[in-house]
Amino acid sequence: MKKKLIFASRVYKLQNMYKKAVILLFFIGVWGLRLYAQQEMQFTQYWANKISFNPGYMGTENKICVGTMYRNQWMGFKENNNKVNPESFTFSIHSLVNPLRGGLGAFLYTDKLGYEQNIGARLGYAYRVSIQGGYLGIGLMGGFLNKKIDFSKFNPLDQGDPLLSSQGIKSAMTFDLSFGLYYQMPQKFYAGISASQLLQSAAKLDVNVSPKLKRHYYITGGYEYALPSNPSFVFVPSILVKTDFASAQYDFNTNVVYNEKFWGGLSYRVQDAIAINLGLQPMENLYLGYSYDLTSSQMGKNGRSSGSHELYLKYCFKIKVTKYQESYRNVRFM
């Protein structure tokens, strides 16, 4: 009897080790789809979505700006006929609020990666300071992230493994913070430094599965140069560096803006993709943009991916406060 108990105990331990190993391999495989295994969303048109990685940007446009961006990355990448390529959607709104001496903003997003889905919401405030002809935004954002993983879609080593198929869908909610500094001299240049997932919170999906958010750091900058011979053409080179100190990602971009209505350019993401950017301003305060990434990494070889598509839309407007002329009666004519 004692030998049977010892044998049963060993089998149970081996099953638990197997279960943990399969789950660990899944997370390594799925998160490895992200370039350099970084957790945060990736956008080619990062200059049009700065609020997603730098809270100091809120309120810099002196208007109420509403924006949305959609990215379908590595299209065509599948596993067992299941669509597993990353797909991201964001919605943001921010505005300068003069009585608060800064900007307020909100950022909503959904991010799918394999059998994982992240849905988040952030709210923040950026204090604004005038410095040397420009403005410095000091921003802080806090928000909630709901992480959900469908374990039933795993591809187990042994088909019908009850330890894996019984997991089903697991989800957990976490809270985290982001902080950023953003300096801008209008129509000249901008620079920013920021950090996200500061608390490195853990999503407790299961007793054995608690993926931890990793802190990310960003450095960005851009410059506007108008051709002296033809000021209608403005060159806007920019850069974004993202790192978690385990790996780093570098994005270089140059756009040419014509008459403040049309723009186009090229982007290069080191060891990942070359992208083309196009955009226009069809009417005042309305901006439309599109980019296509031609994947240069292993993901694009052997037809595994047909590239990445990205769309963005932004509309800004000012709040007009109607001023009424004050009237009064002269006491001499009452």
Phi, psi and omega in degrees: 000319181295321179296322179296320179295319179297316179298317179296320180297318180294320178298318180298318180294319179297321178296317179297318178297319178297316180299313180296321181296316180296316180295319179297316179298324178298311182296321178296318181292313182291311180292336177292343176297328176292138178302129180061016175065022178281150188272328187289157180296154182240133179225136176287318180271056183298330181295340180264002184219043185295333180297340181289337181230354179221104180296340179293348182285339185302130177087003185285341186267002177058022179216175168269119183242130178243128182221154176219148180218140179231132179229128175245102190261141178052054181302141179093351180282121184226161173223119183053043180065012175261134178288117184236006180288152180297141179217123187232145177219133180229153174221133182221153173214133177208158185203149171283132178237098187304317179300335180266358180057039180180196182241151175245149180202161176222145182222122179242145181203157171225138186221116180254138179211106183064235180260019178248140176226130178245130176235125185223159177217133181228145175232145182201173180221141177233120176282137187245132181232135176276126181219120172049050177080003179228192183227135176251125177256130179245104191242150176224135178230140174233146182193173181249145177233127174255116181256128181229135179228133179263095182289341183292343181265006176299156175256091186289158177295321177246117181301136179078017179300116183294332181293329183266317183291339181280354183291316180068210181265129178239142179216156180205151181250137177228162177239140179207173185231156172222153184220145180204152172243132182220120180245136183218132167251108186310133178062021177230291180199168175215157177206145181208154174221138185205170178214139179240164180054048185298323184279346182050050182295156179251138176264108184276085181284327185200169179303322183260356185230109178221074181299137184254134176291144181248139182293134179241146180238143183229141170230128181221156179194154179204161185217143178250128181229113178271135179297125180301325182281337180209088184298351178292338178259123181236125176269133182232084174282147180207166181214148173224127176244127179235133180211152171242016181067003169257331178204168182220153178231136183237125176243126176242137184215146172221121176248149173244121182257130179249120174056026180058023182236327183229149175208156177202157181181186181234148176232150176225122175254116189307128177060024180223305187199156168246134186231151173249137182241138177223147179196163177205161176242090186292335177209167184302130176072007177246128184232135178235139180216152179215144174219149176232126179262127171263108187292126180253354180276184179300335181297332182269354182275157179059025176071018181291331180219141177262014179106186183231140178245144181215133180234145173217151181221133179218140176225131180238144177210154179262146174275120180266120179261115181285125179258126179263138180289126181286141178235150178211165180254135175282129185298340181286344183245018179278000000 
